[in-house]
């Protein structure tokens, strides 16, 4: 059981006039207006520091806080391995199934929480999807945070992934540059997918092996959009084997799962960047699971 958590937000102009219960139900689609009304009646929701009234209309600029009571989080693997560490950097191996950051029903059952229990100064500089395993890089100093952020923006930090995809690509090497943006999701409101008006994105793909109508590929991403590799391989006609969210073409499946649900095989295999303080090139590797290894 965790200690509970406070979720806060400032009401925007578009939500002005909505009742508290309706606004929360529209913003957090995991719960209906009736469920939010019950939470409000239990005193879990505040508006500008005062107990909320479910039927009260909201004004732009008001602050709404949900004091979520302690809850039992889903069981996940909570171990991690240190791959690289010095005064400024920390790279760890995240197991498949462990969320990187708090979200949804996960608060303490996250990589961030378990790493910070051992390394309190560590700040995650990127994230992997819950079903993705492999390298996650943390900064331990302000200088490292600035340097890594600059490397991500400039493309100087290079991330290599391995994935198992459905079908066999017709070319051994190819690029995918489908834009990625937000689309409607029936349970979450909005999630990332292939969309014409999305942001520029680029993935380099190379086929490593072919097995029983499936392909083991390496994907390298100079850009880092949410779920980019899953979306781009699906957009290329080769969604990840077992992906419950993205269909061929890069859009959502007819009855899409939540983004954090597992089933697919994706592993952050190698990471290289210039050290943010010394300037030396740092190469970090995390061996792939058996399903993504080259026989």
C-alpha positions as protocol buffer text, in pm:
chain_id: "A"
residue {
  index: 1
  type: UNK
  ca { x: 0 y: 0 z: 0 }
}
residue {
  index: 2
  type: UNK
  ca { x: 140 y: 340 z: -95 }
}
residue {
  index: 3
  type: UNK
  ca { x: 76 y: 673 z: 84 }
}
residue {
  index: 4
  type: UNK
  ca { x: -171 y: 814 z: -165 }
}
residue {
  index: 5
  type: UNK
  ca { x: -109 y: 1113 z: -391 }
}
residue {
  index: 6
  type: UNK
  ca { x: -241 y: 1461 z: -470 }
}
residue {
  index: 7
  type: UNK
  ca { x: -319 y: 1537 z: -834 }
}
residue {
  index: 8
  type: UNK
  ca { x: -357 y: 1908 z: -904 }
}
residue {
  index: 9
  type: UNK
  ca { x: -451 y: 2119 z: -1206 }
}
residue {
  index: 10
  type: UNK
  ca { x: -548 y: 2473 z: -1292 }
}
residue {
  index: 11
  type: UNK
  ca { x: -877 y: 2508 z: -1478 }
}
residue {
  index: 12
  type: UNK
  ca { x: -839 y: 2639 z: -1832 }
}
residue {
  index: 13
  type: UNK
  ca { x: -1074 y: 2864 z: -2023 }
}
residue {
  index: 14
  type: UNK
  ca { x: -1219 y: 2571 z: -2221 }
}
residue {
  index: 15
  type: UNK
  ca { x: -1340 y: 2405 z: -1898 }
}
residue {
  index: 16
  type: UNK
  ca { x: -1501 y: 2718 z: -1751 }
}
residue {
  index: 17
  type: UNK
  ca { x: -1867 y: 2656 z: -1673 }
}
residue {
  index: 18
  type: UNK
  ca { x: -1836 y: 2278 z: -1642 }
}
residue {
  index: 19
  type: UNK
  ca { x: -1938 y: 2131 z: -1311 }
}
residue {
  index: 20
  type: UNK
  ca { x: -1663 y: 1981 z: -1097 }
}
residue {
  index: 21
  type: UNK
  ca { x: -1785 y: 1624 z: -1147 }
}
residue {
  index: 22
  type: UNK
  ca { x: -1831 y: 1658 z: -1524 }
}
residue {
  index: 23
  type: UNK
  ca { x: -1492 y: 1826 z: -1566 }
}
residue {
  index: 24
  type: UNK
  ca { x: -1310 y: 1550 z: -1377 }
}
residue {
  index: 25
  type: UNK
  ca { x: -1492 y: 1279 z: -1572 }
}
residue {
  index: 26
  type: UNK
  ca { x: -1398 y: 1443 z: -1904 }
}
residue {
  index: 27
  type: UNK
  ca { x: -1037 y: 1495 z: -1800 }
}
residue {
  index: 28
  type: UNK
  ca { x: -988 y: 1155 z: -1638 }
}
residue {
  index: 29
  type: UNK
  ca { x: -1189 y: 908 z: -1843 }
}
residue {
  index: 30
  type: UNK
  ca { x: -1100 y: 611 z: -1625 }
}
residue {
  index: 31
  type: UNK
  ca { x: -1389 y: 717 z: -1396 }
}
residue {
  index: 32
  type: UNK
  ca { x: -1747 y: 828 z: -1466 }
}
residue {
  index: 33
  type: UNK
  ca { x: -1913 y: 1145 z: -1336 }
}
residue {
  index: 34
  type: UNK
  ca { x: -2097 y: 927 z: -1083 }
}
residue {
  index: 35
  type: UNK
  ca { x: -1769 y: 791 z: -947 }
}
residue {
  index: 36
  type: UNK
  ca { x: -1627 y: 1143 z: -923 }
}
residue {
  index: 37
  type: UNK
  ca { x: -1942 y: 1260 z: -745 }
}
residue {
  index: 38
  type: UNK
  ca { x: -1886 y: 989 z: -483 }
}
residue {
  index: 39
  type: UNK
  ca { x: -1522 y: 1092 z: -441 }
}
residue {
  index: 40
  type: UNK
  ca { x: -1625 y: 1455 z: -403 }
}
residue {
  index: 41
  type: UNK
  ca { x: -1883 y: 1356 z: -141 }
}
residue {
  index: 42
  type: UNK
  ca { x: -1609 y: 1169 z: 45 }
}
residue {
  index: 43
  type: UNK
  ca { x: -1405 y: 1490 z: 66 }
}
residue {
  index: 44
  type: UNK
  ca { x: -1130 y: 1377 z: -174 }
}
residue {
  index: 45
  type: UNK
  ca { x: -1157 y: 1678 z: -409 }
}
residue {
  index: 46
  type: UNK
  ca { x: -1071 y: 2041 z: -330 }
}
residue {
  index: 47
  type: UNK
  ca { x: -1130 y: 2356 z: -533 }
}
residue {
  index: 48
  type: UNK
  ca { x: -908 y: 2647 z: -434 }
}
residue {
  index: 49
  type: UNK
  ca { x: -835 y: 2467 z: -107 }
}
residue {
  index: 50
  type: UNK
  ca { x: -1199 y: 2416 z: -9 }
}
residue {
  index: 51
  type: UNK
  ca { x: -1410 y: 2099 z: -23 }
}
residue {
  index: 52
  type: UNK
  ca { x: -1559 y: 2074 z: -371 }
}
residue {
  index: 53
  type: UNK
  ca { x: -1930 y: 2058 z: -458 }
}
residue {
  index: 54
  type: UNK
  ca { x: -1999 y: 1817 z: -745 }
}
residue {
  index: 55
  type: UNK
  ca { x: -2261 y: 2041 z: -912 }
}
residue {
  index: 56
  type: UNK
  ca { x: -2068 y: 2368 z: -872 }
}
residue {
  index: 57
  type: UNK
  ca { x: -1952 y: 2533 z: -1199 }
}
residue {
  index: 58
  type: UNK
  ca { x: -1581 y: 2595 z: -1240 }
}
residue {
  index: 59
  type: UNK
  ca { x: -1410 y: 2922 z: -1333 }
}
residue {
  index: 60
  type: UNK
  ca { x: -1092 y: 2958 z: -1535 }
}
residue {
  index: 61
  type: UNK
  ca { x: -790 y: 2986 z: -1307 }
}
residue {
  index: 62
  type: UNK
  ca { x: -931 y: 2780 z: -1021 }
}
residue {
  index: 63
  type: UNK
  ca { x: -714 y: 2500 z: -883 }
}
residue {
  index: 64
  type: UNK
  ca { x: -865 y: 2153 z: -854 }
}
residue {
  index: 65
  type: UNK
  ca { x: -691 y: 1892 z: -639 }
}
residue {
  index: 66
  type: UNK
  ca { x: -778 y: 1524 z: -604 }
}
residue {
  index: 67
  type: UNK
  ca { x: -639 y: 1375 z: -283 }
}
residue {
  index: 68
  type: UNK
  ca { x: -627 y: 1014 z: -389 }
}
residue {
  index: 69
  type: UNK
  ca { x: -629 y: 783 z: -84 }
}
residue {
  index: 70
  type: UNK
  ca { x: -359 y: 513 z: -46 }
}
residue {
  index: 71
  type: UNK
  ca { x: -405 y: 219 z: -282 }
}
residue {
  index: 72
  type: UNK
  ca { x: -253 y: -118 z: -359 }
}
residue {
  index: 73
  type: UNK
  ca { x: -50 y: -94 z: -678 }
}
residue {
  index: 74
  type: UNK
  ca { x: -30 y: -377 z: -934 }
}
residue {
  index: 75
  type: UNK
  ca { x: 255 y: -621 z: -883 }
}
residue {
  index: 76
  type: UNK
  ca { x: 551 y: -555 z: -1114 }
}
residue {
  index: 77
  type: UNK
  ca { x: 921 y: -649 z: -1120 }
}
residue {
  index: 78
  type: UNK
  ca { x: 1099 y: -400 z: -892 }
}
residue {
  index: 79
  type: UNK
  ca { x: 1464 y: -494 z: -955 }
}
residue {
  index: 80
  type: UNK
  ca { x: 1708 y: -304 z: -1176 }
}
residue {
  index: 81
  type: UNK
  ca { x: 2075 y: -341 z: -1269 }
}
residue {
  index: 82
  type: UNK
  ca { x: 2336 y: -63 z: -1281 }
}
residue {
  index: 83
  type: UNK
  ca { x: 2504 y: -53 z: -1623 }
}
residue {
  index: 84
  type: UNK
  ca { x: 2712 y: 264 z: -1585 }
}
residue {
  index: 85
  type: UNK
  ca { x: 2776 y: 504 z: -1300 }
}
residue {
  index: 86
  type: UNK
  ca { x: 3001 y: 797 z: -1224 }
}
residue {
  index: 87
  type: UNK
  ca { x: 2957 y: 1125 z: -1036 }
}
residue {
  index: 88
  type: UNK
  ca { x: 2729 y: 1270 z: -1304 }
}
residue {
  index: 89
  type: UNK
  ca { x: 2562 y: 982 z: -1489 }
}
residue {
  index: 90
  type: UNK
  ca { x: 2371 y: 670 z: -1399 }
}
residue {
  index: 91
  type: UNK
  ca { x: 2245 y: 417 z: -1652 }
}
residue {
  index: 92
  type: UNK
  ca { x: 2029 y: 126 z: -1540 }
}
residue {
  index: 93
  type: UNK
  ca { x: 1856 y: -171 z: -1700 }
}
residue {
  index: 94
  type: UNK
  ca { x: 1477 y: -152 z: -1667 }
}
residue {
  index: 95
  type: UNK
  ca { x: 1290 y: -483 z: -1664 }
}
residue {
  index: 96
  type: UNK
  ca { x: 992 y: -539 z: -1891 }
}
residue {
  index: 97
  type: UNK
  ca { x: 669 y: -464 z: -1704 }
}
residue {
  index: 98
  type: UNK
  ca { x: 804 y: -191 z: -1474 }
}
residue {
  index: 99
  type: UNK
  ca { x: 680 y: 164 z: -1553 }
}
residue {
  index: 100
  type: UNK
  ca { x: 954 y: 424 z: -1578 }
}
residue {
  index: 101
  type: UNK
  ca { x: 755 y: 710 z: -1422 }
}
residue {
  index: 102
  type: UNK
  ca { x: 445 y: 745 z: -1202 }
}
residue {
  index: 103
  type: UNK
  ca { x: 121 y: 734 z: -1403 }
}
residue {
  index: 104
  type: UNK
  ca { x: -223 y: 578 z: -1379 }
}
residue {
  index: 105
  type: UNK
  ca { x: -226 y: 320 z: -1103 }
}
residue {
  index: 106
  type: UNK
  ca { x: 151 y: 331 z: -1048 }
}
residue {
  index: 107
  type: UNK
  ca { x: 324 y: 558 z: -797 }
}
residue {
  index: 108
  type: UNK
  ca { x: 592 y: 372 z: -600 }
}
residue {
  index: 109
  type: UNK
  ca { x: 600 y: 67 z: -829 }
}
residue {
  index: 110
  type: UNK
  ca { x: 808 y: 261 z: -1082 }
}
residue {
  index: 111
  type: UNK
  ca { x: 1170 y: 263 z: -1192 }
}
residue {
  index: 112
  type: UNK
  ca { x: 1207 y: 624 z: -1078 }
}
residue {
  index: 113
  type: UNK
  ca { x: 1098 y: 538 z: -723 }
}
residue {
  index: 114
  type: UNK
  ca { x: 1317 y: 230 z: -681 }
}
residue {
  index: 115
  type: UNK
  ca { x: 1623 y: 402 z: -833 }
}
residue {
  index: 116
  type: UNK
  ca { x: 1583 y: 712 z: -613 }
}
residue {
  index: 117
  type: UNK
  ca { x: 1566 y: 499 z: -300 }
}
residue {
  index: 118
  type: UNK
  ca { x: 1927 y: 400 z: -376 }
}
residue {
  index: 119
  type: UNK
  ca { x: 2042 y: 712 z: -564 }
}
residue {
  index: 120
  type: UNK
  ca { x: 1835 y: 1006 z: -428 }
}
residue {
  index: 121
  type: UNK
  ca { x: 1983 y: 1264 z: -668 }
}
residue {
  index: 122
  type: UNK
  ca { x: 1904 y: 1066 z: -983 }
}
residue {
  index: 123
  type: UNK
  ca { x: 1669 y: 1230 z: -1235 }
}
residue {
  index: 124
  type: UNK
  ca { x: 1538 y: 1028 z: -1530 }
}
residue {
  index: 125
  type: UNK
  ca { x: 1633 y: 1194 z: -1859 }
}
residue {
  index: 126
  type: UNK
  ca { x: 1396 y: 991 z: -2077 }
}
residue {
  index: 127
  type: UNK
  ca { x: 1150 y: 709 z: -2032 }
}
residue {
  index: 128
  type: UNK
  ca { x: 1070 y: 368 z: -2175 }
}
residue {
  index: 129
  type: UNK
  ca { x: 721 y: 227 z: -2212 }
}
residue {
  index: 130
  type: UNK
  ca { x: 615 y: -17 z: -1945 }
}
residue {
  index: 131
  type: UNK
  ca { x: 647 y: -313 z: -2183 }
}
residue {
  index: 132
  type: UNK
  ca { x: 992 y: -201 z: -2304 }
}
residue {
  index: 133
  type: UNK
  ca { x: 1308 y: -326 z: -2137 }
}
residue {
  index: 134
  type: UNK
  ca { x: 1663 y: -194 z: -2143 }
}
residue {
  index: 135
  type: UNK
  ca { x: 1866 y: 121 z: -2083 }
}
residue {
  index: 136
  type: UNK
  ca { x: 1731 y: 424 z: -1899 }
}
residue {
  index: 137
  type: UNK
  ca { x: 1971 y: 715 z: -1841 }
}
residue {
  index: 138
  type: UNK
  ca { x: 1962 y: 927 z: -1524 }
}
residue {
  index: 139
  type: UNK
  ca { x: 2146 y: 1250 z: -1441 }
}
residue {
  index: 140
  type: UNK
  ca { x: 2291 y: 1296 z: -1093 }
}
residue {
  index: 141
  type: UNK
  ca { x: 2406 y: 1659 z: -1122 }
}
residue {
  index: 142
  type: UNK
  ca { x: 2270 y: 1982 z: -1272 }
}
residue {
  index: 143
  type: UNK
  ca { x: 2556 y: 1986 z: -1521 }
}
residue {
  index: 144
  type: UNK
  ca { x: 2463 y: 1639 z: -1639 }
}
residue {
  index: 145
  type: UNK
  ca { x: 2097 y: 1735 z: -1676 }
}
residue {
  index: 146
  type: UNK
  ca { x: 2183 y: 2033 z: -1894 }
}
residue {
  index: 147
  type: UNK
  ca { x: 2428 y: 1835 z: -2105 }
}
residue {
  index: 148
  type: UNK
  ca { x: 2198 y: 1538 z: -2164 }
}
residue {
  index: 149
  type: UNK
  ca { x: 1903 y: 1761 z: -2250 }
}
residue {
  index: 150
  type: UNK
  ca { x: 2123 y: 1937 z: -2507 }
}
residue {
  index: 151
  type: UNK
  ca { x: 2233 y: 1602 z: -2651 }
}
residue {
  index: 152
  type: UNK
  ca { x: 1872 y: 1491 z: -2693 }
}
residue {
  index: 153
  type: UNK
  ca { x: 1781 y: 1819 z: -2868 }
}
residue {
  index: 154
  type: UNK
  ca { x: 2079 y: 1811 z: -3105 }
}
residue {
  index: 155
  type: UNK
  ca { x: 2061 y: 1442 z: -3186 }
}
residue {
  index: 156
  type: UNK
  ca { x: 2410 y: 1381 z: -3044 }
}
residue {
  index: 157
  type: UNK
  ca { x: 2271 y: 1110 z: -2817 }
}
residue {
  index: 158
  type: UNK
  ca { x: 2192 y: 796 z: -3016 }
}
residue {
  index: 159
  type: UNK
  ca { x: 1954 y: 523 z: -2895 }
}
residue {
  index: 160
  type: UNK
  ca { x: 1943 y: 177 z: -3053 }
}
residue {
  index: 161
  type: UNK
  ca { x: 1652 y: -60 z: -2994 }
}
residue {
  index: 162
  type: UNK
  ca { x: 1566 y: -413 z: -3092 }
}
residue {
  index: 163
  type: UNK
  ca { x: 1211 y: -516 z: -3176 }
}
residue {
  index: 164
  type: UNK
  ca { x: 1023 y: -818 z: -3305 }
}
residue {
  index: 165
  type: UNK
  ca { x: 778 y: -720 z: -3580 }
}
residue {
  index: 166
  type: UNK
  ca { x: 502 y: -892 z: -3772 }
}
residue {
  index: 167
  type: UNK
  ca { x: 585 y: -975 z: -4131 }
}
residue {
  index: 168
  type: UNK
  ca { x: 913 y: -936 z: -4316 }
}
residue {
  index: 169
  type: UNK
  ca { x: 1008 y: -591 z: -4453 }
}
residue {
  index: 170
  type: UNK
  ca { x: 1084 y: -584 z: -4825 }
}
residue {
  index: 171
  type: UNK
  ca { x: 1404 y: -384 z: -4767 }
}
residue {
  index: 172
  type: UNK
  ca { x: 1692 y: -468 z: -4534 }
}
residue {
  index: 173
  type: UNK
  ca { x: 1725 y: -104 z: -4427 }
}
residue {
  index: 174
  type: UNK
  ca { x: 1477 y: 183 z: -4448 }
}
residue {
  index: 175
  type: UNK
  ca { x: 1365 y: 503 z: -4277 }
}
residue {
  index: 176
  type: UNK
  ca { x: 1021 y: 594 z: -4139 }
}
residue {
  index: 177
  type: UNK
  ca { x: 933 y: 964 z: -4106 }
}
residue {
  index: 178
  type: UNK
  ca { x: 559 y: 951 z: -4039 }
}
residue {
  index: 179
  type: UNK
  ca { x: 452 y: 1247 z: -3819 }
}
residue {
  index: 180
  type: UNK
  ca { x: 335 y: 1160 z: -3467 }
}
residue {
  index: 181
  type: UNK
  ca { x: 64 y: 1344 z: -3275 }
}
residue {
  index: 182
  type: UNK
  ca { x: -236 y: 1303 z: -3049 }
}
residue {
  index: 183
  type: UNK
  ca { x: -550 y: 1113 z: -3149 }
}
residue {
  index: 184
  type: UNK
  ca { x: -868 y: 1022 z: -2960 }
}
residue {
  index: 185
  type: UNK
  ca { x: -864 y: 713 z: -2737 }
}
residue {
  index: 186
  type: UNK
  ca { x: -1194 y: 576 z: -2601 }
}
residue {
  index: 187
  type: UNK
  ca { x: -1058 y: 524 z: -2247 }
}
residue {
  index: 188
  type: UNK
  ca { x: -785 y: 786 z: -2205 }
}
residue {
  index: 189
  type: UNK
  ca { x: -896 y: 1086 z: -2403 }
}
residue {
  index: 190
  type: UNK
  ca { x: -586 y: 1137 z: -2619 }
}
residue {
  index: 191
  type: UNK
  ca { x: -283 y: 920 z: -2699 }
}
residue {
  index: 192
  type: UNK
  ca { x: 1 y: 938 z: -2951 }
}
residue {
  index: 193
  type: UNK
  ca { x: -25 y: 773 z: -3293 }
}
residue {
  index: 194
  type: UNK
  ca { x: 57 y: 835 z: -3658 }
}
residue {
  index: 195
  type: UNK
  ca { x: -124 y: 1150 z: -3769 }
}
residue {
  index: 196
  type: UNK
  ca { x: -71 y: 1379 z: -4068 }
}
residue {
  index: 197
  type: UNK
  ca { x: -63 y: 1700 z: -3861 }
}
residue {
  index: 198
  type: UNK
  ca { x: 175 y: 1555 z: -3600 }
}
residue {
  index: 199
  type: UNK
  ca { x: 535 y: 1644 z: -3520 }
}
residue {
  index: 200
  type: UNK
  ca { x: 830 y: 1551 z: -3737 }
}
residue {
  index: 201
  type: UNK
  ca { x: 972 y: 1212 z: -3637 }
}
residue {
  index: 202
  type: UNK
  ca { x: 1241 y: 984 z: -3782 }
}
residue {
  index: 203
  type: UNK
  ca { x: 1334 y: 621 z: -3722 }
}
residue {
  index: 204
  type: UNK
  ca { x: 1611 y: 428 z: -3898 }
}
residue {
  index: 205
  type: UNK
  ca { x: 1528 y: 57 z: -3930 }
}
residue {
  index: 206
  type: UNK
  ca { x: 1758 y: -234 z: -4014 }
}
residue {
  index: 207
  type: UNK
  ca { x: 1654 y: -600 z: -4045 }
}
residue {
  index: 208
  type: UNK
  ca { x: 1875 y: -828 z: -3835 }
}
residue {
  index: 209
  type: UNK
  ca { x: 1708 y: -1168 z: -3880 }
}
residue {
  index: 210
  type: UNK
  ca { x: 1393 y: -1334 z: -4016 }
}
residue {
  index: 211
  type: UNK
  ca { x: 1205 y: -1604 z: -3823 }
}
residue {
  index: 212
  type: UNK
  ca { x: 878 y: -1777 z: -3912 }
}
residue {
  index: 213
  type: UNK
  ca { x: 723 y: -1480 z: -4088 }
}
residue {
  index: 214
  type: UNK
  ca { x: 848 y: -1232 z: -3830 }
}
residue {
  index: 215
  type: UNK
  ca { x: 1152 y: -1005 z: -3836 }
}
residue {
  index: 216
  type: UNK
  ca { x: 1402 y: -902 z: -3570 }
}
residue {
  index: 217
  type: UNK
  ca { x: 1493 y: -540 z: -3640 }
}
residue {
  index: 218
  type: UNK
  ca { x: 1717 y: -269 z: -3501 }
}
residue {
  index: 219
  type: UNK
  ca { x: 1559 y: 75 z: -3472 }
}
residue {
  index: 220
  type: UNK
  ca { x: 1761 y: 392 z: -3417 }
}
residue {
  index: 221
  type: UNK
  ca { x: 1580 y: 713 z: -3323 }
}
residue {
  index: 222
  type: UNK
  ca { x: 1734 y: 1060 z: -3364 }
}
residue {
  index: 223
  type: UNK
  ca { x: 1398 y: 1201 z: -3248 }
}
residue {
  index: 224
  type: UNK
  ca { x: 1217 y: 1085 z: -2936 }
}
residue {
  index: 225
  type: UNK
  ca { x: 838 y: 1103 z: -2965 }
}
residue {
  index: 226
  type: UNK
  ca { x: 622 y: 898 z: -2724 }
}
residue {
  index: 227
  type: UNK
  ca { x: 592 y: 535 z: -2843 }
}
residue {
  index: 228
  type: UNK
  ca { x: 782 y: 636 z: -3157 }
}
residue {
  index: 229
  type: UNK
  ca { x: 922 y: 295 z: -3250 }
}
residue {
  index: 230
  type: UNK
  ca { x: 590 y: 116 z: -3195 }
}
residue {
  index: 231
  type: UNK
  ca { x: 410 y: 377 z: -3406 }
}
residue {
  index: 232
  type: UNK
  ca { x: 668 y: 395 z: -3685 }
}
residue {
  index: 233
  type: UNK
  ca { x: 706 y: 20 z: -3732 }
}
residue {
  index: 234
  type: UNK
  ca { x: 327 y: -9 z: -3740 }
}
residue {
  index: 235
  type: UNK
  ca { x: 314 y: 280 z: -3989 }
}
residue {
  index: 236
  type: UNK
  ca { x: 558 y: 87 z: -4209 }
}
residue {
  index: 237
  type: UNK
  ca { x: 316 y: -206 z: -4210 }
}
residue {
  index: 238
  type: UNK
  ca { x: 503 y: -410 z: -3949 }
}
residue {
  index: 239
  type: UNK
  ca { x: 357 y: -354 z: -3601 }
}
residue {
  index: 240
  type: UNK
  ca { x: 538 y: -510 z: -3309 }
}
residue {
  index: 241
  type: UNK
  ca { x: 434 y: -869 z: -3248 }
}
residue {
  index: 242
  type: UNK
  ca { x: 179 y: -866 z: -2966 }
}
residue {
  index: 243
  type: UNK
  ca { x: 130 y: -488 z: -2959 }
}
residue {
  index: 244
  type: UNK
  ca { x: -223 y: -439 z: -2820 }
}
residue {
  index: 245
  type: UNK
  ca { x: -242 y: -67 z: -2909 }
}
residue {
  index: 246
  type: UNK
  ca { x: -109 y: 6 z: -3259 }
}
residue {
  index: 247
  type: UNK
  ca { x: -229 y: -152 z: -3585 }
}
residue {
  index: 248
  type: UNK
  ca { x: -63 y: -163 z: -3927 }
}
residue {
  index: 249
  type: UNK
  ca { x: -60 y: 193 z: -4058 }
}
residue {
  index: 250
  type: UNK
  ca { x: 34 y: 346 z: -3722 }
}
residue {
  index: 251
  type: UNK
  ca { x: -318 y: 416 z: -3598 }
}
residue {
  index: 252
  type: UNK
  ca { x: -497 y: 260 z: -3303 }
}
residue {
  index: 253
  type: UNK
  ca { x: -651 y: -87 z: -3309 }
}
residue {
  index: 254
  type: UNK
  ca { x: -1035 y: -99 z: -3326 }
}
residue {
  index: 255
  type: UNK
  ca { x: -1050 y: -173 z: -2951 }
}
residue {
  index: 256
  type: UNK
  ca { x: -718 y: -25 z: -2837 }
}
residue {
  index: 257
  type: UNK
  ca { x: -552 y: -124 z: -2513 }
}
residue {
  index: 258
  type: UNK
  ca { x: -395 y: 131 z: -2281 }
}
residue {
  index: 259
  type: UNK
  ca { x: -45 y: 249 z: -2382 }
}
residue {
  index: 260
  type: UNK
  ca { x: 108 y: 88 z: -2071 }
}
residue {
  index: 261
  type: UNK
  ca { x: -23 y: -260 z: -2142 }
}
residue {
  index: 262
  type: UNK
  ca { x: 248 y: -506 z: -2243 }
}
residue {
  index: 263
  type: UNK
  ca { x: 255 y: -792 z: -2494 }
}
residue {
  index: 264
  type: UNK
  ca { x: 506 y: -654 z: -2745 }
}
residue {
  index: 265
  type: UNK
  ca { x: 884 y: -710 z: -2758 }
}
residue {
  index: 266
  type: UNK
  ca { x: 1100 y: -396 z: -2756 }
}
residue {
  index: 267
  type: UNK
  ca { x: 1439 y: -349 z: -2590 }
}
residue {
  index: 268
  type: UNK
  ca { x: 1666 y: -43 z: -2551 }
}
residue {
  index: 269
  type: UNK
  ca { x: 1989 y: -217 z: -2649 }
}
residue {
  index: 270
  type: UNK
  ca { x: 2258 y: 53 z: -2686 }
}
residue {
  index: 271
  type: UNK
  ca { x: 2299 y: 418 z: -2596 }
}
residue {
  index: 272
  type: UNK
  ca { x: 2585 y: 645 z: -2694 }
}
residue {
  index: 273
  type: UNK
  ca { x: 2647 y: 1011 z: -2615 }
}
residue {
  index: 274
  type: UNK
  ca { x: 2924 y: 1255 z: -2528 }
}
residue {
  index: 275
  type: UNK
  ca { x: 2974 y: 1276 z: -2153 }
}
residue {
  index: 276
  type: UNK
  ca { x: 2802 y: 1600 z: -2046 }
}
residue {
  index: 277
  type: UNK
  ca { x: 3101 y: 1705 z: -1829 }
}
residue {
  index: 278
  type: UNK
  ca { x: 3418 y: 1537 z: -1962 }
}
residue {
  index: 279
  type: UNK
  ca { x: 3320 y: 1528 z: -2330 }
}
residue {
  index: 280
  type: UNK
  ca { x: 3440 y: 1168 z: -2368 }
}
residue {
  index: 281
  type: UNK
  ca { x: 3219 y: 940 z: -2574 }
}
residue {
  index: 282
  type: UNK
  ca { x: 3016 y: 706 z: -2352 }
}
residue {
  index: 283
  type: UNK
  ca { x: 2887 y: 377 z: -2494 }
}
residue {
  index: 284
  type: UNK
  ca { x: 2638 y: 181 z: -2283 }
}
residue {
  index: 285
  type: UNK
  ca { x: 2500 y: -159 z: -2376 }
}
residue {
  index: 286
  type: UNK
  ca { x: 2231 y: -382 z: -2226 }
}
residue {
  index: 287
  type: UNK
  ca { x: 2209 y: -736 z: -2361 }
}
residue {
  index: 288
  type: UNK
  ca { x: 1872 y: -819 z: -2518 }
}
residue {
  index: 289
  type: UNK
  ca { x: 1632 y: -1085 z: -2386 }
}
residue {
  index: 290
  type: UNK
  ca { x: 1636 y: -1422 z: -2558 }
}
residue {
  index: 291
  type: UNK
  ca { x: 1339 y: -1335 z: -2780 }
}
residue {
  index: 292
  type: UNK
  ca { x: 1535 y: -1044 z: -2928 }
}
residue {
  index: 293
  type: UNK
  ca { x: 1879 y: -1206 z: -2947 }
}
residue {
  index: 294
  type: UNK
  ca { x: 2042 y: -1301 z: -3277 }
}
residue {
  index: 295
  type: UNK
  ca { x: 2075 y: -1679 z: -3287 }
}
